[in-house]
């Protein structure tokens, strides 16, 4: 277990208070981006995005992960997908 110095404690506290504002809102129409080699995805994420690439849907739920990433639940015609903000356009 590492001990934090005062600067690190202040930095953690200031980061915790930063408000995260989602780019999209409920009912916004979004398109899933085509996965790209430069996206630095693991294999599972790559194939998940590939299955939805280019599809349009509507945001039905928004959440923030513990790692402070914005996550969207998107309704398509016959299915629902879950995506990070950077996966949508």
C-alpha positions as CSV (number, residue, x, y, z in Angstrom):
1,X,0.0,0.0,0.0
2,X,1.5,3.3,-1.0
3,X,1.2,6.5,1.0
4,X,0.0,9.6,-0.8
5,X,1.7,12.9,-0.3
6,X,-0.4,16.1,0.1
7,X,-0.2,17.0,-3.5
8,X,-1.5,13.6,-4.6
9,X,-4.4,13.8,-2.1
10,X,-5.4,17.3,-3.3
11,X,-5.2,16.1,-6.9
12,X,-7.5,13.1,-6.2
13,X,-10.0,15.3,-4.5
14,X,-10.0,17.9,-7.3
15,X,-10.5,15.1,-9.9
16,X,-13.4,13.6,-7.9
17,X,-15.2,16.9,-8.1
18,X,-15.0,17.3,-11.9
19,X,-18.5,17.0,-13.4
20,X,-18.8,14.7,-16.3
21,X,-21.2,16.0,-18.9
22,X,-22.4,13.4,-21.5
23,X,-22.2,14.4,-25.1
24,X,-25.5,12.8,-26.0
25,X,-28.9,13.0,-24.2
26,X,-31.8,10.5,-23.9
27,X,-33.7,10.2,-27.3
28,X,-30.7,11.5,-29.3
29,X,-30.1,9.6,-32.5
30,X,-26.6,8.2,-32.7
31,X,-24.6,6.1,-35.1
32,X,-22.1,3.4,-34.0
33,X,-18.6,4.1,-35.4
34,X,-16.8,1.5,-37.5
35,X,-14.1,-0.1,-35.4
36,X,-10.6,1.0,-36.4
37,X,-7.1,-0.4,-35.6
38,X,-6.2,3.0,-34.1
39,X,-9.0,2.7,-31.5
40,X,-6.8,0.3,-29.4
41,X,-9.6,-2.2,-28.8
42,X,-9.4,-5.7,-27.4
43,X,-10.7,-8.4,-29.7
44,X,-14.1,-8.8,-28.0
45,X,-14.8,-5.1,-28.2
46,X,-13.7,-5.0,-31.8
47,X,-16.1,-7.7,-32.9
48,X,-18.9,-6.2,-30.7
49,X,-18.5,-2.8,-32.5
50,X,-18.2,-4.5,-35.9
51,X,-21.6,-6.1,-35.4
52,X,-23.2,-2.6,-34.8
53,X,-21.0,-0.5,-37.1
54,X,-22.9,2.1,-39.1
55,X,-26.3,1.3,-37.4
56,X,-28.4,4.2,-36.1
57,X,-30.3,4.0,-32.9
58,X,-31.7,6.1,-30.0
59,X,-30.1,6.7,-26.6
60,X,-32.4,5.1,-24.0
61,X,-30.1,5.3,-20.9
62,X,-26.9,7.0,-19.8
63,X,-24.5,6.0,-17.0
64,X,-21.0,6.8,-15.8
65,X,-18.7,3.8,-15.1
66,X,-16.5,3.6,-12.0
67,X,-13.6,4.5,-14.2
68,X,-15.5,7.7,-15.1
69,X,-16.4,6.8,-18.7
70,X,-19.8,7.8,-20.1
71,X,-21.7,4.7,-21.2
72,X,-24.9,4.7,-23.4
73,X,-27.6,2.1,-23.9
74,X,-28.8,2.4,-27.4
75,X,-32.1,1.1,-28.9
76,X,-31.9,-0.2,-32.5
77,X,-34.8,-1.6,-34.5
78,X,-34.6,-5.1,-33.0
79,X,-31.9,-5.0,-30.4
80,X,-30.2,-2.9,-27.7
81,X,-26.5,-2.2,-27.5
82,X,-24.2,-0.6,-24.8
83,X,-21.4,1.7,-26.0
84,X,-18.9,4.1,-24.6
85,X,-19.1,7.7,-25.8
86,X,-16.1,7.4,-28.1
87,X,-17.9,4.5,-30.0
88,X,-20.7,6.8,-31.1
89,X,-20.9,9.5,-33.7
